[in-house]
Amino acid sequence: MAFQGLRRSCRQRPAGEVGVALAGRHLWRQKEVYSFLATDERIVRPANYPAGAPGRGVTVRPAADGGEVAVINLAGELFMNTGMSPFRIVDRLVDEAEELADAIVVDLHGEATSEKVAMGHYLDGRVTAVLGTHTHVQTSDARVLPGGTAYMTDVGMTGPLESVIGVRTEIIVKRFLTELPAQFEVADGPVRLDAALIVAEGGRASSIEGFEVVL
């Protein structure tokens, strides 16, 4: 993301510390990462999990061209069994982020398109971007909402190009045919990187564009 004309100056940090890794519900299966969640500010887990869950739901990081960007990670409630609607917690998180950062990006990791679209409209004009994740297929609805918030229902996936959302195709096809469980294995071959480029000024977006790179 490129942010221009931000209100506050960025504190000096070593190069290479801009990125943020966002997590979803599968994170909790990997207990060996719990210690990283507690100590690494670049990793963000859904904020609407219980308070005792490891890690943080919000982080503030420097933008590449100056200023501070707050990243809020939320999990959808519909079909996700998170236990708390993201709408019940997001106002407080946005208010806190406004005191700390020049731009605010909200990632809603959700199954339901309607929940993500509703969150985009609810936060329009209050945050820089609302980006959906989880369904692994990039949507074609990237746009700037009337209040200046960039929105996209799903940014897409980073993973093997010839696969079923990252898993070897034959394994998933067999599961559908037999209705029996099978061990997932990551597919081989070229990898695609789905992403969104957002240009913003003063905390409001002027453009958003989805794109894909095959490596």
C-alpha positions as CSV (number, residue, x, y, z in Angstrom):
1,M,0.0,0.0,0.0
2,A,1.2,3.5,-0.7
3,F,0.2,6.3,1.7
4,Q,0.8,9.9,0.9
5,G,0.4,13.2,2.8
6,L,0.0,11.6,6.3
7,R,-0.6,13.8,9.2
8,R,2.1,12.7,11.6
9,S,5.8,12.0,11.0
10,C,7.0,8.4,11.2
11,R,9.4,7.5,14.0
12,Q,12.7,6.3,12.6
13,R,13.0,2.5,12.3
14,P,15.3,0.1,10.6
15,A,14.5,-0.7,7.0
16,G,12.4,-3.8,6.4
17,E,10.0,-3.5,9.3
18,V,6.9,-2.4,7.4
19,G,5.1,-5.7,6.8
20,V,2.2,-7.2,8.9
21,A,1.1,-10.8,8.9
22,L,-2.6,-11.3,9.5
23,A,-4.0,-14.6,10.9
24,G,-7.4,-16.3,10.8
25,R,-9.0,-19.1,12.8
26,H,-6.6,-21.8,11.6
27,L,-3.8,-20.1,13.5
28,W,-4.9,-21.7,16.8
29,R,-4.0,-25.2,15.5
30,Q,-0.3,-24.3,15.4
31,K,0.5,-24.0,19.1
32,E,4.2,-23.5,18.4
33,V,3.4,-20.0,17.1
34,Y,1.8,-18.9,20.4
35,S,5.0,-17.4,21.7
36,F,5.5,-15.4,18.5
37,L,2.0,-14.0,18.8
38,A,2.9,-12.6,22.2
39,T,6.2,-11.0,21.3
40,D,6.1,-10.0,17.6
41,E,4.2,-6.8,16.8
42,R,4.1,-7.7,13.1
43,I,1.7,-10.7,13.7
44,V,-2.0,-9.8,14.3
45,R,-4.7,-12.3,15.2
46,P,-8.5,-11.6,15.2
47,A,-9.3,-9.0,17.9
48,N,-12.7,-10.5,18.7
49,Y,-11.3,-13.6,20.3
50,P,-11.5,-13.8,24.1
51,A,-9.0,-11.6,26.0
52,G,-6.9,-14.6,27.1
53,A,-6.0,-15.6,23.6
54,P,-2.3,-15.2,22.7
55,G,-1.3,-12.2,20.7
56,R,-2.8,-8.9,19.7
57,G,-5.7,-7.8,17.4
58,V,-4.3,-4.4,16.5
59,T,-0.8,-3.2,15.6
60,V,0.7,0.1,14.4
61,R,3.4,-0.1,11.9
62,P,5.3,2.5,9.7
63,A,4.2,3.1,6.2
64,A,7.0,2.8,3.6
65,D,6.9,6.5,2.7
66,G,6.3,7.9,6.2
67,G,3.5,8.0,8.8
68,E,1.9,5.3,10.9
69,V,-0.6,2.7,9.8
70,A,-2.9,0.8,12.2
71,V,-3.9,-2.6,11.2
72,I,-7.0,-4.2,12.8
73,N,-7.7,-7.9,12.3
74,L,-11.3,-9.2,12.9
75,A,-13.0,-12.5,12.3
76,G,-16.5,-12.8,10.9
77,E,-19.2,-14.2,13.1
78,L,-21.3,-15.8,10.4
79,F,-20.3,-19.5,9.9
80,M,-17.0,-18.9,11.8
81,N,-17.9,-19.6,15.4
82,T,-15.9,-16.8,16.8
83,G,-18.2,-16.2,19.7
84,M,-18.4,-12.4,19.3
85,S,-19.6,-10.3,16.4
86,P,-16.9,-8.0,15.0
87,F,-19.4,-5.2,15.0
88,R,-19.5,-5.3,18.8
89,I,-15.8,-4.5,19.1
90,V,-14.8,-2.5,16.0
91,D,-15.9,1.0,17.2
92,R,-13.6,0.8,20.2
93,L,-10.7,-0.5,18.1
94,V,-11.1,2.3,15.5
95,D,-11.3,5.0,18.2
96,E,-8.1,3.7,19.7
97,A,-6.4,3.4,16.3
98,E,-7.3,7.0,15.4
99,E,-5.2,8.2,18.4
100,L,-2.1,6.2,17.2
101,A,-2.0,6.2,13.4
102,D,-2.5,8.3,10.3
103,A,-4.2,5.5,8.4
104,I,-6.3,2.5,9.5
105,V,-6.7,-0.7,7.6
106,V,-9.3,-3.3,8.8
107,D,-9.0,-6.9,7.7
108,L,-12.2,-8.9,8.1
109,H,-11.5,-12.6,7.9
110,G,-14.9,-13.9,7.1
111,E,-17.0,-16.5,5.3
112,A,-20.0,-14.4,4.5
113,T,-19.9,-11.8,1.7
114,S,-22.8,-9.8,3.3
115,E,-20.9,-9.4,6.6
116,K,-17.9,-8.0,4.9
117,V,-19.9,-5.6,2.7
118,A,-21.8,-4.4,5.7
119,M,-18.6,-3.8,7.6
120,G,-17.2,-1.7,4.7
121,H,-20.3,0.5,4.7
122,Y,-20.4,0.7,8.5
123,L,-16.8,2.0,8.6
124,D,-16.9,4.1,5.4
125,G,-15.4,7.5,6.1
126,R,-13.8,6.3,9.4
127,V,-11.0,4.1,8.2
128,T,-8.7,4.0,5.2
129,A,-9.6,0.5,4.0
130,V,-11.7,-2.5,4.8
131,L,-10.3,-5.6,3.2
132,G,-11.9,-9.1,3.3
133,T,-10.0,-12.3,3.5
134,H,-10.6,-16.0,4.1
135,T,-12.4,-17.3,0.9
136,H,-9.2,-17.4,-1.1
137,V,-10.6,-16.1,-4.3
138,Q,-10.0,-12.5,-5.2
139,T,-13.3,-10.6,-5.9
140,S,-13.8,-8.0,-8.6
141,D,-15.5,-5.3,-6.5
142,A,-12.5,-3.2,-5.4
143,R,-13.7,0.4,-5.1
144,V,-13.5,3.5,-3.0
145,L,-16.8,3.9,-1.0
146,P,-18.5,7.4,-0.9
147,G,-16.8,8.4,2.4
148,G,-13.3,7.6,1.2
149,T,-12.8,4.1,2.5
150,A,-11.2,1.6,0.1
151,Y,-13.1,-1.7,0.0
152,M,-12.7,-5.2,-1.4
153,T,-14.7,-8.3,-0.4
154,D,-11.8,-10.7,-0.7
155,V,-8.2,-9.9,-1.5
156,G,-7.5,-13.5,-2.5
157,M,-4.8,-16.0,-1.7
158,T,-1.1,-16.5,-1.7
159,G,-0.4,-20.1,-2.6
160,P,0.0,-22.8,-5.3
161,L,-1.7,-21.8,-8.6
162,E,-2.8,-25.3,-9.6
163,S,-4.6,-26.3,-6.4
164,V,-7.9,-26.1,-4.6
165,I,-7.3,-23.1,-2.3
166,G,-3.7,-24.3,-1.8
167,V,-4.3,-28.1,-1.4
168,R,-3.4,-30.7,-3.9
169,T,-6.4,-31.0,-6.3
170,E,-6.7,-34.7,-6.2
171,I,-7.1,-34.8,-2.4
172,I,-9.9,-32.3,-2.4
173,V,-11.7,-34.0,-5.4
174,K,-11.5,-37.3,-3.6
175,R,-13.0,-35.8,-0.5
176,F,-16.0,-34.6,-2.5
177,L,-16.4,-37.9,-4.2
178,T,-16.1,-40.1,-1.2
179,E,-17.2,-37.7,1.6
180,L,-14.3,-39.2,3.7
181,P,-11.7,-37.1,5.5
182,A,-8.2,-36.9,4.1
183,Q,-4.9,-35.3,5.2
184,F,-4.3,-32.0,3.4
185,E,-1.0,-31.6,1.5
186,V,0.2,-28.3,0.0
187,A,0.2,-28.4,-3.8
188,D,3.5,-28.0,-5.8
189,G,4.2,-25.8,-8.8
190,P,4.0,-22.0,-9.5
191,V,2.7,-19.8,-6.7
192,R,0.3,-16.9,-7.1
193,L,0.2,-13.8,-5.0
194,D,-3.1,-11.9,-4.8
195,A,-2.9,-8.4,-3.4
196,A,-4.5,-5.0,-3.4
197,L,-2.7,-1.6,-4.0
198,I,-4.3,1.3,-2.1
199,V,-3.3,4.9,-2.5
200,A,-4.4,7.2,0.3
201,E,-3.9,10.7,1.6
202,G,-4.8,12.1,5.0
203,G,-6.1,8.7,6.0
204,R,-8.7,8.5,3.2
205,A,-8.2,6.4,0.1
206,S,-8.2,7.8,-3.5
207,S,-7.9,4.4,-5.3
208,I,-7.7,0.7,-4.8
209,E,-6.7,-1.9,-7.4
210,G,-6.6,-5.7,-7.0
211,F,-3.9,-7.6,-8.9
212,E,-2.2,-11.0,-9.1
213,V,1.4,-12.0,-9.6
214,V,2.4,-15.6,-10.5
215,L,5.9,-16.6,-9.3
